[in-house]
Amino acid sequence: MLSEALGASVISFAAAPIGAERGMLGDLLLVEPVYEGPAGPNRVVAKFAAPREGSLASARRSGSHQRELRFYDELAPTTPVRVPHVYGSWY
């Protein structure tokens, strides 16, 4: 899935948590892929729903995950504000 999202053959990667214990509704990882052949980005940030049930319940109630994905799908391409490039998103 990582190779598909980045558009390059990833043979391995290192990942380290970032922003831990900051009250977010998700977990962030800094991912450094190792490629076979043509390379993609050197580092990407991967965001996942938090495995903590309290955080998941809060996100479900507020619809925050769906709203964030819809922002990147529908509004980010037209906004004058700089936003990170999204390589892939799944819900």
PARO-44067 format. One record per residue (C-alpha): residue number from 0; residue in one letter; x, y, z. Coordinates in steps of 0.05 Angstrom, whole numbers, plus 5000, padded with zeros to 4 digits. Each point is the difference from the previous one (the first is absolute). Example, Ala and Ser with C-alpha at 12.3 -4.5 7.8 and 13.67 -1.06 7.14 Angstrom:
<rs>
<r nr="0" rest="A" east="5246" north="4910" up="5156"/>
<r nr="1" rest="S" east="5027" north="5069" up="4987"/>
</rs>
This chain:
<rs>
<r nr="0" rest="M" east="5000" north="5000" up="5000"/>
<r nr="1" rest="L" east="5058" north="5048" up="5015"/>
<r nr="2" rest="S" east="5031" north="4987" up="4932"/>
<r nr="3" rest="E" east="4934" north="5013" up="4966"/>
<r nr="4" rest="A" east="4988" north="5065" up="5038"/>
<r nr="5" rest="L" east="5070" north="5027" up="4987"/>
<r nr="6" rest="G" east="5003" north="4976" up="4928"/>
<r nr="7" rest="A" east="5067" north="4965" up="5010"/>
<r nr="8" rest="S" east="5022" north="4931" up="5022"/>
<r nr="9" rest="V" east="5012" north="5002" up="5075"/>
<r nr="10" rest="I" east="5042" north="4941" up="5024"/>
<r nr="11" rest="S" east="5003" north="5021" up="5073"/>
<r nr="12" rest="F" east="4989" north="5060" up="5045"/>
<r nr="13" rest="A" east="5016" north="5028" up="5069"/>
<r nr="14" rest="A" east="4945" north="5032" up="5040"/>
<r nr="15" rest="A" east="5002" north="5041" up="5064"/>
<r nr="16" rest="P" east="4942" north="5030" up="5039"/>
<r nr="17" rest="I" east="4994" north="5076" up="5001"/>
<r nr="18" rest="G" east="4955" north="5045" up="5040"/>
<r nr="19" rest="A" east="4987" north="4946" up="5052"/>
<r nr="20" rest="E" east="4954" north="5016" up="5059"/>
<r nr="21" rest="R" east="4978" north="5067" up="4971"/>
<r nr="22" rest="G" east="4925" north="4989" up="5007"/>
<r nr="23" rest="M" east="4989" north="4984" up="4926"/>
<r nr="24" rest="L" east="4947" north="4953" up="4974"/>
<r nr="25" rest="G" east="5052" north="4961" up="4960"/>
<r nr="26" rest="D" east="5070" north="4973" up="5000"/>
<r nr="27" rest="L" east="5054" north="5031" up="4956"/>
<r nr="28" rest="L" east="5062" north="4964" up="4974"/>
<r nr="29" rest="L" east="5059" north="5028" up="4962"/>
<r nr="30" rest="V" east="5013" north="4948" up="4946"/>
<r nr="31" rest="E" east="5066" north="4996" up="4963"/>
<r nr="32" rest="P" east="4992" north="4952" up="4940"/>
<r nr="33" rest="V" east="5056" north="4961" up="4966"/>
<r nr="34" rest="Y" east="4987" north="4992" up="4926"/>
<r nr="35" rest="E" east="5018" north="4950" up="4947"/>
<r nr="36" rest="G" east="5012" north="5037" up="4935"/>
<r nr="37" rest="P" east="4974" north="5071" up="4990"/>
<r nr="38" rest="A" east="4988" north="5034" up="5067"/>
<r nr="39" rest="G" east="4941" north="5038" up="5028"/>
<r nr="40" rest="P" east="5000" north="5049" up="5058"/>
<r nr="41" rest="N" east="5055" north="4992" up="5053"/>
<r nr="42" rest="R" east="4951" north="5007" up="5058"/>
<r nr="43" rest="V" east="4925" north="5001" up="5009"/>
<r nr="44" rest="V" east="4954" north="5008" up="5059"/>
<r nr="45" rest="A" east="4949" north="4944" up="5009"/>
<r nr="46" rest="K" east="4939" north="5013" up="5042"/>
<r nr="47" rest="F" east="4956" north="4946" up="5030"/>
<r nr="48" rest="A" east="4938" north="4999" up="5043"/>
<r nr="49" rest="A" east="5020" north="4993" up="5072"/>
<r nr="50" rest="P" east="4993" north="4930" up="5027"/>
<r nr="51" rest="R" east="4974" north="5028" up="5066"/>
<r nr="52" rest="E" east="4925" north="4987" up="5006"/>
<r nr="53" rest="G" east="4986" north="5068" up="5033"/>
<r nr="54" rest="S" east="5034" north="5037" up="4942"/>
<r nr="55" rest="L" east="4964" north="4957" up="4948"/>
<r nr="56" rest="A" east="4933" north="5012" up="5033"/>
<r nr="57" rest="S" east="5012" north="5075" up="5001"/>
<r nr="58" rest="A" east="5021" north="5000" up="4927"/>
<r nr="59" rest="R" east="4939" north="4960" up="4980"/>
<r nr="60" rest="R" east="4953" north="5047" up="5037"/>
<r nr="61" rest="S" east="5030" north="5062" up="4968"/>
<r nr="62" rest="G" east="5012" north="4970" up="4931"/>
<r nr="63" rest="S" east="5070" north="5030" up="5002"/>
<r nr="64" rest="H" east="5033" north="4946" up="4958"/>
<r nr="65" rest="Q" east="4948" north="5006" up="4944"/>
<r nr="66" rest="R" east="5004" north="5076" up="5002"/>
<r nr="67" rest="E" east="5076" north="4999" up="4994"/>
<r nr="68" rest="L" east="4998" north="4953" up="4940"/>
<r nr="69" rest="R" east="4945" north="5041" up="4966"/>
<r nr="70" rest="F" east="5042" north="5064" up="5011"/>
<r nr="71" rest="Y" east="5059" north="4970" up="4963"/>
<r nr="72" rest="D" east="4955" north="4970" up="4945"/>
<r nr="73" rest="E" east="4954" north="5060" up="4989"/>
<r nr="74" rest="L" east="5028" north="5065" up="5029"/>
<r nr="75" rest="A" east="5076" north="4994" up="5002"/>
<r nr="76" rest="P" east="5008" north="5003" up="4924"/>
<r nr="77" rest="T" east="4964" north="5067" up="4997"/>
<r nr="78" rest="T" east="5024" north="5035" up="5063"/>
<r nr="79" rest="P" east="5056" north="5052" up="4996"/>
<r nr="80" rest="V" east="5029" north="4971" up="5065"/>
<r nr="81" rest="R" east="5060" north="4954" up="4994"/>
<r nr="82" rest="V" east="4983" north="4929" up="5022"/>
<r nr="83" rest="P" east="5041" north="4936" up="5002"/>
<r nr="84" rest="H" east="4998" north="4955" up="4938"/>
<r nr="85" rest="V" east="4956" north="4939" up="5013"/>
<r nr="86" rest="Y" east="5027" north="4936" up="4968"/>
<r nr="87" rest="G" east="4942" north="4957" up="5022"/>
<r nr="88" rest="S" east="4942" north="4997" up="5048"/>
<r nr="89" rest="W" east="4954" north="4945" up="5023"/>
<r nr="90" rest="Y" east="4943" north="4998" up="5049"/>
</rs>
